[in-house]
Amino acid sequence: MLDRIRIVMVETTHPGNIGAAARAMNTMGLSDLRLIKPLQFPHVEATARASGSADILARAQVCADLDEALAGATLVVGTSARQRRIPWPCLSPRQFGEVAAGRVEHEQIAVLFGREDRGLTNEELQRCNYHVAIPANPDYGVLNVAAAVQLISYELRLALVGDPDAGDAPRRSRSQLLEIPPMEWDAPPADSAEVEHFLRHLEQLIIESGFLDPDNPAQVMTRLRRLFLRARPDKMEISTLRGVLTSFGKHLAAPSDDAGRP
Amino acid sequence: MLDRIRIVMVETTHPGNIGAAARAMNTMGLSDLRLIKPLQFPHVEATARASGSADILARAQVCADLDEALAGATLVVGTSARQRRIPWPCLSPRQFGEVAAGRVEHEQIAVLFGREDRGLTNEELQRCNYHVAIPANPDYGVLNVAAAVQLISYELRLALVGDPDAGDAPRRSRSQLLEIPPMEWDAPPADSAEVEHFLRHLEQLIIESGFLDPDNPAQVMTRLRRLFLRARPDKMEISTLRGVLTSFGKHLAAPSDDAGRP
């Protein structure tokens, strides 16, 4: 099951970190590595640091953008230092492990790791259902990106496989997350691209309606993104929402009295 | 308390690993690093990989042998792949964290990390009170030594400090971990009436738009209700959603081309 979880490294600068991340994944049994616009890859330094994990590097998928890396993903998690500006549903690494263990059979799970110097962008973080913050020294919380991959992979292994040596069975989240539909749901979860298309459709109509000034969007779309990503709509719900928006859009496209046109 | 626990690296070959270990320690709040006969130290590669943790390197004590590195230590733990040849008291990283949390005030704790190529010798392992085995892929369990330092430091931090962001006090039982969302939110949850007013507003506009036939509503509103109730919107989100609907409504109320009116 661990091989079903994909690790996505975004615009990694140092090829050594890519190799070290591949090794870290391998030590914990993960194998699906995707690289969005790595600065240098393949590279001798990546291969050296991967040690016995060259096959993970060889199979790593290099992607042009987030959409490609997230193709088919239904549960997207971004690693991030804790942000207070606009709180987002957040899990500890351990909690994420339990959630992943409970969902891995039914979902395509992707974990995003950002750039060495500045992590994930706000836009990237706002594509995520959850953020995962690794607990760290408040005076120096800057984990190396491969070290972060190691920690997350470790928690995923503990949750999905357990530590048989410690008499520790895999542990699934006991209390279902309220936002995550139970397993006997009637429609499969929408994937990341379907939700993204809906959100862009919504944004477009909000701009057309005049509610949102595209040059001064404030936090309207951020708040709406957070809401819908938290709710994790299923395919049927997204289809319904798209139908509603299309219906609204026919009216918005037409001249209205309020627009002051003849 | 974390600064009371010493990390001992034994005959490390690659100076980069020493720097990466210093950084890993720093991210988790550890600072006491001791190096037994490092092949190259100090070294520019160690400094580079230490990133913002040069002070830990500067204070690192270079030792001639295990006796010097363990001076004063009362609880010695060696990291090791699981060995069955001579059974030894063994802890998982998590169990070690709990043990350390219970003992750190009364003990001098040292954790040994072995050579890159062959770990700790039998003699070194037999100096330890406990062995700690990091659970790993049985087909490839060879963690980078700095990655192992990162994992152990992480478990020590979780056990001694906890993860306040996750509502996780030190050594608190796992069953209390999954309070979702375990975080400070920026707006209070909307109450039932506020959500209900929003949903009726939404339904009204959907009917006006022509998407929903009130006499044959199918499951459109049922699905939308389920989605929004699952998401548990906060007051700010409901306010934003109401604003969007009001903006849409102005257009819906106006005559549109689609309605076939002039």
Chai-1 contact restraints between the chains, C-beta under 6 A:
chainA,res_idxA,chainB,res_idxB,connection_type,confidence,min_distance_angstrom,max_distance_angstrom,comment,restraint_id
A,A24,B,A147,contact,1.0,0.0,6.0,A-B,restraint_1
A,N26,B,Y140,contact,1.0,0.0,6.0,A-B,restraint_2
A,T27,B,A136,contact,1.0,0.0,6.0,A-B,restraint_3
A,T27,B,N137,contact,1.0,0.0,6.0,A-B,restraint_4
A,T27,B,L143,contact,1.0,0.0,6.0,A-B,restraint_5
A,G29,B,N137,contact,1.0,0.0,6.0,A-B,restraint_6
A,G52,B,Y140,contact,1.0,0.0,6.0,A-B,restraint_7
A,R82,B,D165,contact,1.0,0.0,6.0,A-B,restraint_8
A,P87,B,M183,contact,1.0,0.0,6.0,A-B,restraint_9
A,P87,B,W185,contact,1.0,0.0,6.0,A-B,restraint_10
A,P87,B,D186,contact,1.0,0.0,6.0,A-B,restraint_11
A,P89,B,P181,contact,1.0,0.0,6.0,A-B,restraint_12
A,C90,B,M183,contact,1.0,0.0,6.0,A-B,restraint_13
A,S92,B,D163,contact,1.0,0.0,6.0,A-B,restraint_14
A,S92,B,A166,contact,1.0,0.0,6.0,A-B,restraint_15
A,Q95,B,L177,contact,1.0,0.0,6.0,A-B,restraint_16
A,A133,B,D165,contact,1.0,0.0,6.0,A-B,restraint_17
A,P135,B,D163,contact,1.0,0.0,6.0,A-B,restraint_18
A,A136,B,T27,contact,1.0,0.0,6.0,A-B,restraint_19
A,N137,B,T27,contact,1.0,0.0,6.0,A-B,restraint_20
A,N137,B,G29,contact,1.0,0.0,6.0,A-B,restraint_21
A,Y140,B,N26,contact,1.0,0.0,6.0,A-B,restraint_22
A,Y140,B,G52,contact,1.0,0.0,6.0,A-B,restraint_23
A,L143,B,T27,contact,1.0,0.0,6.0,A-B,restraint_24
A,A147,B,A24,contact,1.0,0.0,6.0,A-B,restraint_25
A,A147,B,Q150,contact,1.0,0.0,6.0,A-B,restraint_26
A,Q150,B,A147,contact,1.0,0.0,6.0,A-B,restraint_27
A,Q150,B,Q150,contact,1.0,0.0,6.0,A-B,restraint_28
A,L151,B,Y154,contact,1.0,0.0,6.0,A-B,restraint_29
A,Y154,B,L151,contact,1.0,0.0,6.0,A-B,restraint_30
A,D163,B,S92,contact,1.0,0.0,6.0,A-B,restraint_31
A,D163,B,P135,contact,1.0,0.0,6.0,A-B,restraint_32
A,D165,B,R82,contact,1.0,0.0,6.0,A-B,restraint_33
A,D165,B,A133,contact,1.0,0.0,6.0,A-B,restraint_34
A,A166,B,S92,contact,1.0,0.0,6.0,A-B,restraint_35
A,S175,B,L178,contact,1.0,0.0,6.0,A-B,restraint_36
A,L177,B,I180,contact,1.0,0.0,6.0,A-B,restraint_37
A,I206,B,V244,contact,1.0,0.0,6.0,A-B,restraint_38
A,S209,B,S247,contact,1.0,0.0,6.0,A-B,restraint_39
A,S209,B,F248,contact,1.0,0.0,6.0,A-B,restraint_40
A,S209,B,H251,contact,1.0,0.0,6.0,A-B,restraint_41
A,F211,B,V244,contact,1.0,0.0,6.0,A-B,restraint_42
A,F211,B,S247,contact,1.0,0.0,6.0,A-B,restraint_43
A,V220,B,T240,contact,1.0,0.0,6.0,A-B,restraint_44
A,R223,B,E237,contact,1.0,0.0,6.0,A-B,restraint_45
A,R223,B,T240,contact,1.0,0.0,6.0,A-B,restraint_46
A,L227,B,A231,contact,1.0,0.0,6.0,A-B,restraint_47
A,L227,B,P233,contact,1.0,0.0,6.0,A-B,restraint_48
A,L227,B,E237,contact,1.0,0.0,6.0,A-B,restraint_49
A,R230,B,A231,contact,1.0,0.0,6.0,A-B,restraint_50
A,A231,B,L227,contact,1.0,0.0,6.0,A-B,restraint_51
A,A231,B,R230,contact,1.0,0.0,6.0,A-B,restraint_52
A,A231,B,A231,contact,1.0,0.0,6.0,A-B,restraint_53
A,P233,B,L227,contact,1.0,0.0,6.0,A-B,restraint_54
A,E237,B,R223,contact,1.0,0.0,6.0,A-B,restraint_55
A,E237,B,L227,contact,1.0,0.0,6.0,A-B,restraint_56
A,T240,B,V220,contact,1.0,0.0,6.0,A-B,restraint_57
A,T240,B,R223,contact,1.0,0.0,6.0,A-B,restraint_58
A,G243,B,F211,contact,1.0,0.0,6.0,A-B,restraint_59
A,V244,B,I206,contact,1.0,0.0,6.0,A-B,restraint_60
A,V244,B,F211,contact,1.0,0.0,6.0,A-B,restraint_61
A,S247,B,S209,contact,1.0,0.0,6.0,A-B,restraint_62
A,S247,B,G210,contact,1.0,0.0,6.0,A-B,restraint_63
A,S247,B,F211,contact,1.0,0.0,6.0,A-B,restraint_64
A,F248,B,S209,contact,1.0,0.0,6.0,A-B,restraint_65
A,F248,B,F248,contact,1.0,0.0,6.0,A-B,restraint_66
A,K250,B,D258,contact,1.0,0.0,6.0,A-B,restraint_67
A,H251,B,H251,contact,1.0,0.0,6.0,A-B,restraint_68
A,H251,B,L252,contact,1.0,0.0,6.0,A-B,restraint_69
A,H251,B,S256,contact,1.0,0.0,6.0,A-B,restraint_70
A,L252,B,H251,contact,1.0,0.0,6.0,A-B,restraint_71
A,A254,B,S256,contact,1.0,0.0,6.0,A-B,restraint_72
A,A254,B,D257,contact,1.0,0.0,6.0,A-B,restraint_73
A,S256,B,H251,contact,1.0,0.0,6.0,A-B,restraint_74
A,S256,B,A254,contact,1.0,0.0,6.0,A-B,restraint_75
A,D257,B,A254,contact,1.0,0.0,6.0,A-B,restraint_76
A,D258,B,K250,contact,1.0,0.0,6.0,A-B,restraint_77
